[in-house]
Amino acid sequence: MSNMTNLNSSLAYEILLYLNQFYLGMFFVCEVAMGILKAINVPYPENTLLTEAGIFFALCLTEVLRIFLGRRGNLASRKIPVFFSVLLTIPSAVGVCYFLIYQTYILRLEYIWCAVMLIFHGLEIIFAVFFMLTVCKNHQYS
């Protein structure tokens, strides 16, 4: 029964990471397009646009690394990469919250994109922790 639980949490976690991989690509393209649209049509205070662009690219790099470590650890049934993936979720979620709350100009569509990203983060943390608990569990052999 324990092996089935490990398989279920591993599969669910892998599916979430796989979907988030594609969502991150869509999120990146849409945010860049929205950033260009806002840069052309809305006046930004000095250096604010560059600051937000830097935060955005740092967020994307963190997300790519987080997804890579999560998938690598999950496929190899290793808890250390998954643990670092969970740790990287914190700065990634903070970056998404920045774009959700503190960005200079926020469009309604960005609220939806950021909310979906935070839902992915929450679900991935839950399944990653469950996966790590099942991998770390002591196996008793009869």
Backbone as numpy.savetxt, mean C-alpha at the origin, in Angstrom:
# Nx Ny Nz CAx CAy CAz Cx Cy Cz
-5.36 -29.13 9.78 -6.17 -27.94 9.78 -5.31 -26.68 9.78
-4.19 -26.71 10.48 -3.30 -25.55 10.55 -2.73 -25.22 9.17
-2.41 -26.24 8.40 -1.88 -26.03 7.07 -2.92 -25.35 6.17
-4.20 -25.69 6.36 -5.26 -25.07 5.57 -5.40 -23.60 5.95
-5.26 -23.25 7.22 -5.33 -21.86 7.65 -4.19 -21.06 7.06
-2.99 -21.64 7.07 -1.84 -20.98 6.48 -2.06 -20.75 4.99
-2.60 -21.74 4.31 -2.87 -21.63 2.89 -3.90 -20.54 2.62
-4.97 -20.49 3.40 -6.02 -19.51 3.19 -5.51 -18.09 3.42
-4.76 -17.85 4.49 -4.26 -16.51 4.75 -3.21 -16.12 3.72
-2.40 -17.08 3.30 -1.39 -16.82 2.28 -2.04 -16.46 0.95
-3.06 -17.20 0.57 -3.75 -16.94 -0.69 -4.46 -15.59 -0.67
-5.16 -15.30 0.39 -5.87 -14.02 0.49 -4.88 -12.85 0.48
-3.78 -13.01 1.19 -2.76 -11.96 1.22 -2.14 -11.77 -0.16
-1.87 -12.86 -0.85 -1.29 -12.78 -2.19 -2.26 -12.12 -3.17
-3.53 -12.44 -3.07 -4.53 -11.83 -3.95 -4.60 -10.32 -3.70
-4.59 -9.92 -2.42 -4.62 -8.49 -2.10 -3.39 -7.77 -2.63
-2.22 -8.36 -2.47 -0.99 -7.75 -2.97 -1.01 -7.65 -4.50
-1.51 -8.69 -5.14 -1.59 -8.70 -6.60 -2.52 -7.61 -7.10
-3.69 -7.49 -6.49 -4.64 -6.45 -6.87 -4.09 -5.06 -6.58
-3.41 -4.91 -5.44 -2.85 -3.62 -5.08 -1.73 -3.22 -6.04
-1.03 -4.19 -6.58 0.01 -3.92 -7.56 -0.59 -3.20 -8.78
-1.70 -3.70 -9.28 -2.35 -3.06 -10.41 -3.01 -1.75 -10.02
-3.58 -1.72 -8.81 -4.21 -0.48 -8.35 -3.17 0.62 -8.18
-1.98 0.27 -7.73 -0.92 1.27 -7.57 -0.56 1.88 -8.93
-0.49 1.07 -9.96 -0.23 1.60 -11.31 -1.31 2.57 -11.75
-2.56 2.20 -11.52 -3.67 3.08 -11.87 -3.64 4.34 -11.01
-3.38 4.19 -9.73 -3.29 5.32 -8.81 -2.20 6.29 -9.25
-1.04 5.76 -9.63 0.07 6.58 -10.08 -0.30 7.39 -11.33
-0.84 6.72 -12.34 -1.19 7.40 -13.59 -2.26 8.46 -13.34
-3.28 8.13 -12.57 -4.36 9.08 -12.32 -3.89 10.27 -11.48
-3.07 10.03 -10.48 -2.58 11.14 -9.65 -1.64 12.04 -10.45
-0.82 11.47 -11.31 0.04 12.30 -12.15 -0.81 13.15 -13.09
-1.84 12.53 -13.69 -2.73 13.29 -14.57 -3.45 14.39 -13.80
-3.93 14.08 -12.61 -4.60 15.10 -11.79 -3.62 16.19 -11.36
-2.40 15.81 -11.05 -1.39 16.80 -10.68 -1.09 17.76 -11.82
-0.99 17.22 -13.03 -0.76 18.08 -14.19 -1.96 19.00 -14.41
-3.14 18.45 -14.30 -4.37 19.24 -14.45 -4.43 20.37 -13.42
-4.12 20.05 -12.18 -4.15 21.07 -11.13 -3.03 22.09 -11.31
-1.86 21.66 -11.75 -0.74 22.59 -11.96 -1.05 23.60 -13.06
-1.80 23.16 -14.06 -2.15 24.05 -15.17 -3.28 25.01 -14.78
-4.28 24.50 -14.06 -5.50 25.27 -13.83 -5.60 25.97 -12.49
-4.77 25.62 -11.52 -4.93 26.16 -10.17 -3.60 26.80 -9.73
-3.67 27.99 -9.16 -2.42 28.62 -8.69 -1.94 27.97 -7.38
-0.70 27.51 -7.37 -0.12 26.90 -6.18 0.81 27.91 -5.50
0.88 27.88 -4.16 1.90 28.68 -3.48 3.30 28.21 -3.89
4.28 29.04 -3.68 5.65 28.75 -4.11 6.16 27.44 -3.50
6.75 26.59 -4.31 7.36 25.30 -3.95 6.38 24.25 -3.43
5.11 24.56 -3.33 4.14 23.58 -2.84 3.96 22.43 -3.82
3.91 22.75 -5.10 3.73 21.71 -6.12 4.91 20.74 -6.13
6.12 21.27 -5.99 7.30 20.40 -5.95 7.32 19.54 -4.69
6.91 20.11 -3.58 6.85 19.34 -2.33 5.85 18.19 -2.43
4.67 18.49 -2.97 3.66 17.44 -3.12 4.09 16.39 -4.13
4.78 16.79 -5.17 5.29 15.82 -6.15 6.34 14.91 -5.51
7.21 15.50 -4.68 8.22 14.69 -3.98 7.58 13.70 -3.02
6.58 14.14 -2.28 5.87 13.24 -1.37 5.19 12.13 -2.16
4.61 12.48 -3.30 3.92 11.49 -4.12 4.89 10.43 -4.64
6.05 10.83 -5.15 7.00 9.85 -5.67 7.62 9.02 -4.54
7.81 9.61 -3.36 8.27 8.83 -2.21 7.22 7.80 -1.82
5.95 8.20 -1.87 4.85 7.27 -1.58 4.85 6.12 -2.57
5.02 6.41 -3.84 5.02 5.35 -4.85 6.19 4.39 -4.67
7.37 4.93 -4.38 8.53 4.05 -4.14 8.32 3.18 -2.91
7.77 3.75 -1.86 7.49 2.98 -0.65 6.48 1.87 -0.94
5.45 2.20 -1.71 4.43 1.21 -2.07 5.02 0.07 -2.90
5.86 0.40 -3.87 6.48 -0.64 -4.70 7.33 -1.56 -3.84
8.14 -1.00 -2.96 8.98 -1.81 -2.08 8.13 -2.65 -1.13
7.06 -2.06 -0.60 6.18 -2.76 0.33 5.50 -3.95 -0.34
5.00 -3.74 -1.55 4.34 -4.83 -2.27 5.35 -5.90 -2.66
6.54 -5.49 -3.09 7.58 -6.45 -3.46 7.95 -7.33 -2.26
8.20 -6.71 -1.11 8.57 -7.49 0.08 7.43 -8.40 0.53
6.21 -7.89 0.47 5.06 -8.72 0.86 4.89 -9.93 -0.02
4.99 -9.73 -1.32 4.84 -10.87 -2.25 6.00 -11.84 -2.11
7.21 -11.33 -1.97 8.38 -12.20 -1.84 8.29 -13.05 -0.57
7.93 -12.41 0.53 7.81 -13.16 1.79 6.66 -14.14 1.78
5.56 -13.74 1.17 4.39 -14.61 1.13 4.65 -15.84 0.27
5.23 -15.65 -0.90 5.47 -16.78 -1.79 6.51 -17.74 -1.24
7.46 -17.23 -0.47 8.50 -18.08 0.11 8.15 -18.53 1.52
6.98 -18.13 2.03 6.55 -18.43 3.41 7.60 -17.97 4.43
8.08 -16.77 4.23 9.07 -16.19 5.14 8.45 -14.97 5.81
8.60 -14.92 7.12 7.93 -13.85 7.87 8.69 -12.54 7.88
10.02 -12.53 7.71 10.81 -11.30 7.81 10.45 -10.30 6.70
10.41 -10.70 5.41 10.00 -9.74 4.39 8.56 -9.24 4.59
7.68 -10.13 5.04 6.30 -9.73 5.29 6.25 -8.74 6.46
7.07 -8.95 7.48 7.13 -8.04 8.61 7.58 -6.65 8.15
8.62 -6.59 7.29 9.07 -5.29 6.78 8.02 -4.67 5.87
7.28 -5.49 5.16 6.18 -4.98 4.35 5.12 -4.32 5.23
4.82 -4.95 6.35 3.85 -4.37 7.28 4.39 -3.07 7.87
5.68 -3.04 8.20 6.28 -1.80 8.71 6.23 -0.68 7.68
6.45 -1.00 6.42 6.40 0.01 5.37 4.98 0.49 5.09
4.00 -0.24 5.58 2.62 0.21 5.41 2.37 1.49 6.19
3.08 1.70 7.29 2.89 2.89 8.11 3.25 4.17 7.34
4.48 4.30 6.79 4.76 5.52 6.03 3.91 5.64 4.76
3.56 4.50 4.19 2.73 4.52 3.00 1.33 5.04 3.33
0.76 4.57 4.42 -0.57 5.04 4.83 -0.52 6.52 5.23
0.57 6.95 5.84 0.71 8.37 6.19 0.76 9.21 4.92
1.47 8.74 3.90 1.52 9.45 2.62 0.15 9.54 1.96
-0.60 8.45 2.00 -1.94 8.46 1.42 -2.84 9.41 2.22
-2.70 9.40 3.54 -3.49 10.32 4.37 -3.13 11.78 4.08
-1.87 12.03 3.78 -1.48 13.39 3.40 -2.26 13.82 2.17
-2.32 12.95 1.15 -3.05 13.30 -0.06 -4.55 13.32 0.16
-5.01 12.62 1.15 -6.44 12.59 1.47 -6.87 13.82 2.27
-5.98 14.34 3.13 -6.37 15.39 4.06 -5.62 16.70 3.85
-4.30 16.65 3.74 -3.49 17.87 3.82 -3.02 18.43 2.48
-3.29 17.77 1.39 -2.89 18.26 0.08 -3.49 19.66 -0.15
-2.81 20.50 -0.89 -3.27 21.87 -1.10 -4.64 21.91 -1.77
-4.79 21.21 -2.88 -6.08 21.13 -3.57 -6.44 19.65 -3.71
-7.61 19.29 -3.23 -8.04 17.89 -3.26 -9.31 17.79 -4.09
-9.28 16.94 -5.09 -10.46 16.70 -5.91 -11.25 15.53 -5.33
-12.54 15.52 -5.61 -13.39 14.45 -5.06 -12.93 13.07 -5.49
-12.47 12.97 -6.72 -11.99 11.68 -7.21 -10.77 11.21 -6.41
-9.95 12.13 -5.95 -8.79 11.76 -5.14 -9.21 11.21 -3.78
-10.31 11.69 -3.24 -10.82 11.12 -2.00 -11.12 9.63 -2.19
-11.73 9.30 -3.32 -12.09 7.91 -3.59 -10.83 7.07 -3.78
-9.87 7.56 -4.59 -8.64 6.80 -4.83 -7.88 6.55 -3.54
-7.77 7.58 -2.72 -7.02 7.43 -1.46 -7.75 6.53 -0.47
-9.08 6.62 -0.44 -9.85 5.75 0.46 -9.68 4.28 0.06
-9.71 3.99 -1.24 -9.52 2.61 -1.70 -8.12 2.13 -1.35
-7.12 3.01 -1.49 -5.75 2.64 -1.14 -5.65 2.32 0.35
-6.30 3.11 1.19 -6.27 2.84 2.63 -7.01 1.55 2.98
-8.05 1.23 2.24 -8.75 -0.04 2.45 -7.81 -1.20 2.11
-7.08 -1.09 1.00 -6.07 -2.11 0.67 -5.05 -2.24 1.80
-4.56 -1.12 2.31 -3.58 -1.16 3.40 -4.14 -1.89 4.62
-5.34 -1.54 5.01 -5.94 -2.17 6.18 -6.12 -3.67 6.01
-6.66 -4.07 4.87 -6.86 -5.50 4.63 -5.53 -6.25 4.55
-4.54 -5.64 3.92 -3.24 -6.30 3.80 -2.57 -6.44 5.16
-2.72 -5.46 6.03 -2.15 -5.59 7.37 -2.81 -6.74 8.11
-4.13 -6.82 8.02 -4.86 -7.89 8.72 -4.38 -9.26 8.23
-4.35 -9.45 6.91 -3.95 -10.75 6.38 -2.46 -11.02 6.55
-1.64 -9.98 6.54 -0.21 -10.17 6.76 0.05 -10.62 8.19
-0.62 -9.99 9.14 -0.44 -10.40 10.54 -0.94 -11.82 10.73
-2.08 -12.14 10.16 -2.61 -13.50 10.26 -1.65 -14.50 9.62
-1.08 -14.13 8.47 -0.10 -14.98 7.80 1.13 -15.18 8.67
1.65 -14.09 9.26 2.84 -14.21 10.11 2.56 -15.06 11.35
1.37 -14.95 11.90 1.03 -15.77 13.07 0.97 -17.24 12.70
0.46 -17.56 11.54 0.38 -18.97 11.15 1.75 -19.52 10.75
2.62 -18.68 10.18 3.96 -19.14 9.82 4.82 -19.30 11.07
4.63 -18.40 12.05 5.45 -18.43 13.27 5.01 -19.48 14.28
3.81 -20.00 14.09 3.26 -20.95 15.05 4.16 -22.19 15.14
4.37 -22.66 16.34 5.15 -23.88 16.52 4.38 -25.08 16.00
5.04 -25.85 15.18 4.40 -27.05 14.64 4.66 -28.21 15.59
3.59 -28.93 15.92 3.72 -30.10 16.77 3.51 -31.33 15.89
4.49 -32.21 15.96 4.41 -33.43 15.15 4.06 -34.61 16.05
3.18 -35.43 15.56 2.75 -36.58 16.35 3.69 -37.72 16.20
